[in-house]
Amino acid sequence: MGSAGIDATHEGTRREAWRRGLAIIAALAAAAFLIGLVVLVASSNRERDAAMVRERHSYEVVIVSRALDAALARSEAALGRFVVSSDKQTGALYFDEWRKAGRLLDRLRVLTRDNPEQVELGNELARLYIARGRELAAPASQSNYGRAWEAVGLFYQAGQAASLTRINAILTQISDQERAILHERSLRAAESTERSNRLAALLSGLGLLLVVAALGLGWATVSAFAEQRLARRDAQAEAERAETLEYAVAERTRELREANESLRREGVERAAAEAQLRQVQKMEAVGQLTGGIAHDFNNMLAVVVGGLDLARRRLSHEAQEVGRHIDNAMEGANRAAALTKRLLAFARAEPLLPEGLDPAKLISGMSDLLDRALGERISMTLRAADDSWQIWCDPSQFENAVLNLAVNARDAMEGEGELTIETSNVTLAAGEVNEAPAGDYVRIDVTDTGVGMTPEVRDRAFEPFFTTKPVGKGTGLGLSQIFGFIRQSEGDIAIRSAPGEGTTVSLYLPRFTAKGAAQDATIVEEAVPPVAIDASGTTILVVEDDPRVRNATVGALAEIGYVPLPCPGGEEALALLAQHPEIGLVISDVVMPGMTGPELADEIARQHPDLGILFVTGFVGEAGDAGRMSGRDVLRKPFTVSALEAAVAAALHRHPPAHRAA
């Protein structure tokens, strides 16, 4: 009987072990199934989110394509009004809308770069945009010069161009393709959402089944184990669930905190980018304004300076009082010319004479000039980097920039303090300093111990005519001129300053390489002596659309012994060249209605390759043909008779007059 009891006990133990094993296997299988289902639900949710992102992307492509179409339509409508009314504000609206269309086109090409077919359409659209811009530029240019009938005709021709129809067709094709893709993506998103919902429902049902199974397992456990072991196990299970829940809550909290921090950083970066964009747009607008003012002002000054110089030459034997008044007028005109040069420097249209130079050595050579400008109570320290790189820029403009910064620092320190000028070699990443591209640069830091700048003053420091100095102490063009020179030299500029902490202005100029030494136009200044050549009596063709400047130039040429032949435009000039083989030199303006100066030069080089050409202009960058003027002689407005004489003699020396067949 004892043996039977022992066997029964063993049998009961074995059955208990089997039950435990089966329970464990069932629990593991349920857990594996649950984990697989959770993973499947998570994967389905990710697919749903990805489908929604692609759907939003397609919406944005459709919206941008329609906005581009609308911007192009508004631009051409504004051009039509401009052609009819010649209202400059309407012309500006046309240019603004056309640039806006260009930005939308860039955005559309970025959005469609994941679709090869739409990439090809975007490339074709970009080419058509450029071609369409040329077609519309013709009537805009004619209307700007007051040629209404020509502008209307050109605008009508542009309206019949095939590019307009093709642009609309491409935009419609892109929009239709994206709508088809949007429809497909919407279906996929709906399918993903439906699949995710089904899996979630399945997961909920499984959870309910697990609850039922847990109840059954609890009942079996109560029948198999004592209350004490059951209570201990329940307590342990509760502790584990609490720990798991606490860990899950902590993880979710961390993810939310990281997401919030990321959103905050993105907001700060976006605000900074928008502020920088507004500043750049403002500076570009002011640059265009100053360039236009300088161009018109130089034309007026050319007439004033030429006329006064002729009068002074002819009044040398008359009353001294008349000569004194003429000298005063010449001084005022020359000061106005200097002002336009500073405006042109800010507008980045001042012609430069760059060369390879060592900035540290150039600044060291300026030490005496800087000492005199700063005064005895300001101590100056020069620091140069070992093996300092060379830069490619105009040395006189560079010296003027350094001197301007030193004088500003002196005024900020109220005549007493420490000024440090330091050069160093740096390598910048893209976007590290404003708009400077990645590459090697030489940085010139000008640091003072003055009062410093507030953020508001620092943001406006480069605006022309903005100054914190008292009336009569400054024009507000110093820093704006430096800004224009640095940007024209393909560099950048930055300011670090705070009230009471002084100011550091950093100039970044690209490292000089052999490829940077391009051939530039020969600029003839007032101080250039005339070249000794006997060319008196030479016939010179004067091509100038402004009758006042043309008359002044003709009078000056006649004064110094040449035979001037006036002409109002490029087409008339070519006709006169065919009729007058005795013409030995052509003097031409750069910007003229119809055929521009560089276009006339190209045609003359084709028909009369040995004939010399001298450009006369106050704004070398105005025609957008600076590269085509490379290697040519340029006389800058306003000019005196002596400067004109020197420029003509130099041009005739390089291109001696030769007989041409009629």
Order of alpha helices (4+ residues) and beta strands (2+ residues): alpha-alpha-alpha-alpha-alpha-alpha-alpha-beta-alpha-alpha-beta-beta-alpha-beta-beta-alpha-alpha-beta-beta-beta-beta-alpha-beta-alpha-beta-alpha-beta-beta-alpha
